[in-house]
Amino acid sequence: MSFDNLTEFEKKLYEYIKNNDFQSKKWSTRDAARALHASEDDVYKALSKLSKEIKDNIWIYYENGGIRVVAE
């Protein structure tokens, strides 16, 4: 499993996560959808695929009342 298996949108979402600090601030699917000009459903599906395809490069967890998402 690798980046080669990702769609262009999934790669854009990965870069969006990587370039923003969702470790210190809560993740917002609505904000991601707006920033990427996509539906929230598309963001959820892409985030799910990222967690499967590049699981060693993305970390999703819950802390202090919010979801945190980190990409390396």
SULUR-V369567 format. One record per residue. N is the residue number from 1. RES is the residue in one letter. SS is DSSP state (H for helix, E for strand, L for the rest). PHI is phi in whole degrees, -180 to 180 (NA if undefined). Layout:
BEGIN
n={N & N}
res={RES & RES}
ss={SS & SS}
phi={PHI & PHI}
END
This chain:
BEGIN
n={1 & 2 & 3 & 4 & 5 & 6 & 7 & 8 & 9 & 10 & 11 & 12 & 13 & 14 & 15 & 16 & 17 & 18 & 19 & 20 & 21 & 22 & 23 & 24 & 25 & 26 & 27 & 28 & 29 & 30 & 31 & 32 & 33 & 34 & 35 & 36 & 37 & 38 & 39 & 40 & 41 & 42 & 43 & 44 & 45 & 46 & 47 & 48 & 49 & 50 & 51 & 52 & 53 & 54 & 55 & 56 & 57 & 58 & 59 & 60 & 61 & 62 & 63 & 64 & 65 & 66 & 67 & 68 & 69 & 70 & 71 & 72}
res={M & S & F & D & N & L & T & E & F & E & K & K & L & Y & E & Y & I & K & N & N & D & F & Q & S & K & K & W & S & T & R & D & A & A & R & A & L & H & A & S & E & D & D & V & Y & K & A & L & S & K & L & S & K & E & I & K & D & N & I & W & I & Y & Y & E & N & G & G & I & R & V & V & A & E}
ss={L & L & H & H & H & L & L & H & H & H & H & H & H & H & H & H & H & H & L & L & L & L & L & L & L & L & L & L & H & H & H & H & H & H & H & H & L & L & L & H & H & H & H & H & H & H & H & H & H & H & H & H & H & L & L & L & L & E & E & E & E & E & E & L & L & E & E & E & E & E & E & L}
phi={NA & -158 & -64 & -64 & -87 & -92 & -78 & -61 & -65 & -62 & -67 & -63 & -64 & -58 & -64 & -59 & -65 & -62 & -90 & -123 & -97 & -91 & -92 & -93 & -121 & -66 & -71 & -131 & -64 & -61 & -65 & -63 & -61 & -64 & -64 & -100 & 53 & -138 & -85 & -61 & -60 & -63 & -66 & -59 & -64 & -68 & -63 & -61 & -67 & -60 & -67 & -91 & -76 & -127 & -58 & -82 & -113 & -138 & -133 & -120 & -152 & -112 & -157 & 49 & 82 & -155 & -77 & -119 & -134 & -128 & -122 & -118}
END
